[in-house]
Amino acid sequence: MAKLVSKVYGDALFETAMEKQEIDQLYEQVKLLKKIWNDNKDLAELLDNPRIVKEEKIQIIKNIFSGRFCDDLTGFLTVIVDKGRQKEIPAICDYFIGIVREYKRMGVAWITSAVELRDSQKEAIEKKLLDTTDYVGFEMNYKVEPEIIAGLIIRIGDRIVDSSVRTQLENLRRQLSGLQLS
């Protein structure tokens, strides 16, 4: 059910963005909304409180977001609250961000390395990913995990390329433990 709700509302917001040619503006604002929502659990709890009437909740949304977000997004949030779907705001944000990325052919890459990568290495990785995928751009996310020893782990969506030494050693260990000595 939650997936259906996020799709319906996310598609409606996307159509509005397309009609008004505000894809980039709404994309950035929805990413910010998601961060605000995740960082302020009290806001979600306040809007979920059954003792607060719907009209007060809508006024809270207007007070917080009017002037900070475009009128379309603020109005959209008031509709969500009016319909009692405020718990779905993070899922709606995720869905909207996903369809905008798909529309713009933007990928999200998660790169794990054993050491901090230099800027030239990061540029080379991004260039290689652009050359080997259908994406026209990437949102690059880097993480350092010394436990992988060396190499890289690259994740794009549900695809993972793991060239870490840790994984290679684990694979070698499995192969060797499967051997029978005669």
Secondary structure, DSSP 8 states (H G I E B T S, - for coil): -HHHHHHHHHHHHHHHHHHTT-HHHHHHHHHHHHHHHHH-HHHHHHHH-TTS-HHHHHHHHHHHHBTTB-HHHHHHHHHHHHTT-GGGHHHHHHHHHHHHHHHHTEEEEEEEESS---HHHHHHHHHHHHHHSS-SEEEEEEEE-GGG-SSEEEEETTEEEE--HHHHHHHHHHHHHH----
